[in-house]
Amino acid sequence: MNSGHPFDHPLVSARYFFPRRDDCPCDLVVDRGDAALACRRRIVDPARRTVVFFHGNGEVVGDYVPDFEDMLLELGVNVVLAEYRGYGRSTGTPRMAAMLDDVVALAEALRLPPARVIAYGRSVGSIYALEWAARVGAAGLVLESGIADPLERVLLRAAPHELGVTPAELRAAAAERFDHRAKLARHRGATLILHARRDHLVDVSHAERLHAWASAPRRLELFARGDHNSVMAVNASAYRAALERFFSSLSS
């Protein structure tokens, strides 16, 4: 099944996604027909809010178990770790645009009230957390090392002619499904943006743009230490404190 979107071209899938297998236990399987998404959930208390987390393109759910998962649980939320096509125990092949609809399928499987959800995305996961916030709804949105313009990221890896489209057609396709400014305008909850000032893969300007586009209440936390892949580990205490403040700020 191919959506026909140029971001689903096999070259984008091969050059932008780095899936690997992992045996981390996952109790929620979302059937997408051409893929089965093996996700993980820890619901400690149904009355709590639930963080739905989308990881980066070189990671798997298992990388966030147990340390990250336990940290979130300690902050008083339930946790769902979303897995992508072809990653971990999931089947299928990563496809950037099709995975936007996977987000909605996961939401339908979880059946969580939007007001009880915090969508949280790291790196490429910011694309899918934003999709959740815009299409499903969320009380809060956390974007770590996030991407303001996915088209910029695709153009680093593939030229329009390689994807069988003109530059204008690629821009139009990106605007149709990957307009992060428009998605942030549709998000009615609070937003927290976390980024390393010296991010070597996704420049800090992405965080600044995302913050500028987000509606209030919004907060931008820039860390002087660390880079794209180490911002959480290097700033563990400050990072955790930022999350704790954000979670506490959300109305009950």
Secondary structure, DSSP 8 states (H G I E B T S, - for coil): -----GGGSHHHHHHH----B------EEEE-SS-EEEEEEE-S-TTS-EEEEE--TT--GGGGTTHHHHHHHHTT-EEEEE--TTSBT--S---TTHHHHHHHHHHHHHT--GGGEEEEEETTHHHHHHHIIIII--SEEEEES--S-HHHHHHTT--GGGGTS-HHHHHHHHHHH--HHHHHHH--SEEEEEEETT-SSS-HHHHHHHHHHS-SSEEEEEESS--TTTHHHHTHHHHHHHHHHHHHHS--
